Structures are given as C-alpha cells and as structure tokens.
Amino acid sequence: GQQVMQIPQYQHVQEGEDFTTYCNSSTTLSNIQWYKQRPGGHPVFLIQLVKSGEVKKQKRLTFQFGEAKKNSSLHITATQTTDVGTYFCAGFSDWGKLQFGAGTQVVVTP
Amino acid sequence: DAGVIQSPRHEVTEMGQEVTLRCKPISGHDYLFWYRQTMMRGLELLIYFNNNVPIDDSGMPEDRFSAKMPNASFSTLKIQPSEPRDSAVYFCASSLTGNNQPQHFGDGTRLSIL
C-alpha cells in the first residue's frame, strides 16, 4: 500500500538558520498537503500542491512538489521560535485516501 | 465561524469502561474523519464518512471500536471495553466535498485509560 515517509524525524535548529524537511511517497500522488501542529495543538492545514514541479511560498516557507509527484519538501528560512512544532505532509493517491507522514518535529533554539 | 468541535477535551477512565467521544463537524462539510495520534504510531486514520455514510473503516483497530454518524452535524467514536493501549489523542476532522480538500481538525480528545 501507499506509504508516505518524512525525514528527518527531528530537527534542532538555531534561531535564524534555514532548514528543509522532506516527504517521499512509494507511489505517485495526485496532490500533497502540508500541516503544522504546535505542541499540545491540532494539525492545521498550511498548503496544497497539485502540479508536477509546483513551488509555492508562504512568507518564509517554501513548498515544492517533485517532478515525478512522488516527493515534496518544505524549506523554512530564518527560523523563528514561532516555527516550533511538528510538520506533516499528507499525500493523496489516485484512489483517494489521504496518508499522513510521521512528521518532522522542529525545535528552535534561541 | 465555528471550527470542528470535539468533546470531551480530556477523559480519564478505568480499563473496561465504555468511552464515547463526540464530534461536530463544520457546517456544510460532508466528509468527516476520525484519527488517533500516539508517539509510537503517529497520526492514524481510523474511519471516515461521506454524507454520514462510513466509507472506509479499515483503520479501526478492532471490534472494540465503533463509529457512527447519525446526521450531518454529529458523530461519535465509541470504545467498549476500553484498554490502556487505547490511550491517545483522538482527533476529528472535516472537509468539503472531495477527499482532496484541506482537512480541518478539532482540538482533540486526550484519552487516558488507567
């Protein structure tokens, strides 16, 4: 069955640094979504990517969908303490079930 | 606008007891999802409904778990009898037509089975 894997599982970042988290699927995805969950909170939708090679930006966050639609990345520049949380990717296969990755837990050191 | 509303926020009960978790989706959303989140297994989809009809319950762990959606504005997830390994945060989420739409999550129910 479809599997969505995320790396790294944990990311310790110094405030002001950049980092990237990656999402890989065992099958081609029709689209991919990214969510953020703050500590003690619930997942909150950030963005959806649909097209092959698509790149979208939200302020300091850059999201990319791979050409083969089997991988995605989230790049955060100039990390701030407000970026703390767990970032999940979630992929839809053509048969429609949303599969969440295990998430990347981000810790920011001031 | 009100988001997805879950109750209770916290539940602590002894093993063997029946547990009922409740969810009110966002008005107009016709998909409803139940998830379980633990450190070991991450975020797991248990079951989802479309227009109040269960579509895929392959994630429901075992017969002790059941879910219903009697109308468009209410769903329950029931565990009977409960076991300590059921301790987790249970999220309800809803979305608009089409299961490729963003999902809106409730605040979750933190369940502890002693």
Interface residues (C-beta under 8 A of the other chain):
Chain A: S30 N31 Q33 G41 H42 P43 V44 F45 Q48 F88 F92 G96 K97 L98 Q99 F100 G101 A102 G103
Chain B: G42 L43 L45 D56 F91 A93 N99 N100 P102 Q103 H104 F105 G106 D107 G108
